[in-house]
Amino acid sequence: MKKIIFILVFASLGISSSLFAQRVFIDAPSFYLLTNDVSKLAENSGLGLDFAVAVGSHSVMGKFSGGLTVTTDFSKEIDVKDGLVYNPFVKLEAGAGLYRSNGNKCSKTHASAYSLIGKAGVQYIFNKDLEKKFSPIVAIEASFFYIRDMVKNSEVFLEPQYNISTKTIGVSFGFRRFYNLTSY
């Protein structure tokens, strides 16, 4: 029953973001440092890379992304062949809050803007060794960027997230290049 409620809430956020979509973004690429479990920081940390398509207004968003994370156990000697864990993934998420905006709704260049948005979503990891490949997640994304032009920008982001399946808290911190397709 909890999964059904979670999926219904998630679907309604995604549908509402697409109905009220004023903007379409391509995030290409996002580079970030990550840990999948802050309680085991040295044992499960690494790098991530992903690409995404997002639709949304200044207050709701829906996003589909795909990418790869590479993690390792830094408390041991790093073995490139056996010590790195590669996790290709796809993720679908929806959120509500302030999304890539400022008080002027980003209506001018050479201004600062940011995101502070709560998100919920599902992630599927393509790794045959994992017990739980399908994971519902909730997260908060905080990001900052400077509007150089109305089409292409870069942002710095911090995203703590809670993985409901594994009951772990992870964090990503990185850099993302994005393109506002509605400004072309």
RAWO-V387533 format. One record per residue. RES is the residue in one letter. OMEGA is omega in degrees with one decimal (999 if undefined). BURIAL is b if it has 24 or more other C-alpha atoms within 12 Angstrom, else e. Layout:
# RAWO-V387533
[[RES;OMEGA;BURIAL] [RES;OMEGA;BURIAL]]
This chain:
# RAWO-V387533
[[M;179.8;e] [K;179.4;e] [K;179.9;e] [I;178.8;e] [I;179.1;e] [F;-179.3;e] [I;178.7;e] [L;177.8;e] [V;179.9;e] [F;-179.0;b] [A;-179.8;b] [S;175.8;e] [L;179.4;b] [G;179.2;b] [I;-179.3;e] [S;178.9;e] [S;179.4;b] [S;178.3;b] [L;-177.6;e] [F;-175.8;e] [A;174.0;b] [Q;-174.2;b] [R;175.5;b] [V;-178.4;b] [F;166.5;b] [I;174.6;b] [D;-174.7;b] [A;-9.3;b] [P;169.1;b] [S;174.3;b] [F;-178.2;b] [Y;168.9;b] [L;-179.1;b] [L;165.1;b] [T;-179.7;b] [N;-178.8;b] [D;-177.2;b] [V;177.8;e] [S;177.6;e] [K;-172.6;e] [L;-176.9;e] [A;-173.8;e] [E;-173.5;e] [N;-178.9;b] [S;179.8;b] [G;-175.8;b] [L;176.8;b] [G;177.0;b] [L;175.0;b] [D;176.9;b] [F;-174.9;b] [A;170.0;b] [V;-178.8;b] [A;172.6;b] [V;178.8;b] [G;173.3;b] [S;177.3;b] [H;-177.4;b] [S;175.2;b] [V;-180.0;b] [M;170.3;b] [G;-173.3;b] [K;173.2;b] [F;-179.1;b] [S;175.1;b] [G;-178.3;b] [G;-176.1;b] [L;169.1;b] [T;176.9;b] [V;-178.8;b] [T;178.3;b] [T;175.5;b] [D;-177.3;b] [F;177.9;e] [S;177.6;e] [K;174.4;e] [E;-175.2;e] [I;176.2;e] [D;-174.8;e] [V;-177.0;e] [K;-174.3;e] [D;-173.2;e] [G;179.7;e] [L;178.8;e] [V;-179.6;b] [Y;-179.0;b] [N;171.1;b] [P;-175.2;b] [F;164.8;b] [V;-177.2;b] [K;175.5;b] [L;-177.1;b] [E;177.1;b] [A;-177.6;b] [G;177.5;b] [A;-177.7;b] [G;177.1;b] [L;-173.7;b] [Y;177.8;b] [R;-173.3;b] [S;168.9;b] [N;-178.1;b] [G;179.9;e] [N;-175.3;e] [K;175.1;e] [C;-174.3;b] [S;178.8;e] [K;177.9;e] [T;-179.8;e] [H;177.2;e] [A;177.8;e] [S;176.0;b] [A;-175.4;b] [Y;172.3;b] [S;168.2;b] [L;-167.3;b] [I;172.1;b] [G;-175.4;b] [K;170.9;b] [A;-178.5;b] [G;177.3;b] [V;179.9;b] [Q;175.2;b] [Y;-179.3;b] [I;-179.5;b] [F;179.2;e] [N;-175.1;e] [K;-178.6;e] [D;-179.1;e] [L;175.3;e] [E;-175.9;e] [K;-179.1;e] [K;-178.5;e] [F;-174.6;b] [S;168.8;b] [P;-179.1;b] [I;169.5;b] [V;-174.6;b] [A;170.3;b] [I;178.2;b] [E;173.2;b] [A;-179.9;b] [S;179.6;b] [F;173.9;b] [F;177.9;b] [Y;-176.7;b] [I;177.3;b] [R;172.3;e] [D;-173.9;e] [M;-175.6;b] [V;-174.1;b] [K;-179.0;b] [N;176.7;b] [S;178.9;b] [E;172.4;b] [V;-176.2;b] [F;173.9;b] [L;-176.9;b] [E;168.8;b] [P;-179.8;b] [Q;177.5;b] [Y;177.4;b] [N;-174.8;b] [I;-179.1;e] [S;-176.3;e] [T;-179.2;e] [K;179.8;e] [T;175.9;b] [I;177.7;b] [G;180.0;b] [V;172.7;b] [S;176.6;b] [F;-176.5;b] [G;-172.8;b] [F;-178.2;b] [R;172.4;b] [R;178.6;b] [F;-177.9;b] [Y;177.9;b] [N;-174.9;b] [L;179.9;e] [T;179.0;e] [S;179.0;e] [Y;999;e]]
